């Protein structure tokens, strides 16, 4: 499961569809409707939010908006009702890590899309997140090289 902190505009089509599916799964986990993935580290920041279900719903709505802008249709009826939520902090170290991770995925899957990625100084997070200083988040599972 990868719940990107990066804005969904940076994802290729395969990545955007995968994000939609994984965020729907995360919503199901937060609702207590599945036994799998209950302890997945990517859910940590949503669980820490005062309104976890609203936070994941806001997250999903932004993904659906990105899909709309590309001419795709993601079924919004699958998104839980959302109340207004405060933004979740994400560290610049986490964004840097995710940008590197996305670059590796695109290099293998859709190299021409790499040219569309901005430099780190210009990177935008998903609209649910606000950037703060700091290293890679403690919940992130980093692959050893």
N, C-alpha and C positions, 0 to 999 in steps of 0.2 A: 504494500500500500504506500502510495506517495501522494500526500496532500501538499502540493506545492505552495510555498510562500510567495513565489514569483507570480506576476500577473499572468493569467491564462493566455493572453495575446502572444506570448513567446512560444507556446507549445505548438507542435505540428498537429495535424488532424488526429493521428493515432494517439498522441499524448493527451489531447483535449478529451477525446472519447474515454480514454482510460481514466483520466481525472474525474470525469462525470461519474463513471461506474464506481470508482473507489470512494468518492465523496458520498454517494448514495449508500454504499456499504457502511461507511463511517456513521452516517445518520442512523442506520439500522442498529448498529452497535450501541450508539448513544441512547437509543430508545429501549435497549435491552431486548431486542428482537432476534438476536443471534448469539450463538455460543462462541463462534470463531472471532478472532481479531479483537477480543475484549481488552487485551492488555497491550495492544499495538502502540509503540511509542509515538507514532504520528498523531494519536488521539489526545496526547497529554495536554496540549495547549487548549483544546476544545473542552476537555473535562475540567480544566482549571477556570474556565470562564464562568461567570455568574449565571449565564443562560446558555448552556452547551447546545441545546437543540436549536435555539434561535441563531446561535453563532454558525452552526453548520448549515442552517437554512440560508443565511445571508451568503455564506461561502458558495453554496450551490447556485443561488440566484445569479451571482456574478459569472459563474461558468456558463449558465444558460444564456446570459446576455452576450458573452463572447461567441457562443455557438450561433446565436441569431445573426450576429454581425458577419458571420461566414456563410450564412445561408443554410445552416443546419437547424434541425428542430429537436430540442431536448424536452422531454415531457415534464413541464413544471408542476403537473399535478402530483408528482412523486416527492416534491419538496414539502417538508413540514412547514407549518405556519411559523412565521418569524416575527418576533417583536424587535424593536430597535435594540441594538447592542453596541457596547463600547468596543473599540478596536483592540485587537490583540497585538502585543509587541512582538516584533521579530528582529533579531540582531542582524547587523550588516554581515557578520561572519556566517550566519546561516544563509543569507542571500548569496553570498560569495560561493559558499559550498554548493548550493542548489544550482547556481549558474554553471559551475564547472560540471556538475552531474548532468545537467541538461545538454551542455555542449557535447559531452561524450555520447549521449543518446542520439543526438542529431547527427553527429559525425558518422555514426553507424547506420542510421535509418534514413536521414534526409539531409545530406551535407549542404545542399544549396540553401537550406533554411538558416544555417549558421551565420550567413552574411547579414541576416535580419536582426540578429541579437545585438542589443546595444552593449556598450562598455558598462562595467560595474557602476561607475559614477552616474550613469543615466538610467539604471535599472529601476523598474517600478515593481512594488510588491502587489500581491492580490489586494483588492480594495478593503478587505477585512483587516489588513495588517498595517501597523505603523512601524517604521524603522527606528531602531535604537542602536547605540553602540554595543559592541560585544562580540564574543567568539561564536563559533558554531554552537547551536543549542544543545543542552545536556541530554535531551531525549533523542537526538539524531544518532542513527546507527551508521557509522562510517565504515566503508569497505577498506580493509587493509590492502596496501599496495605491495 
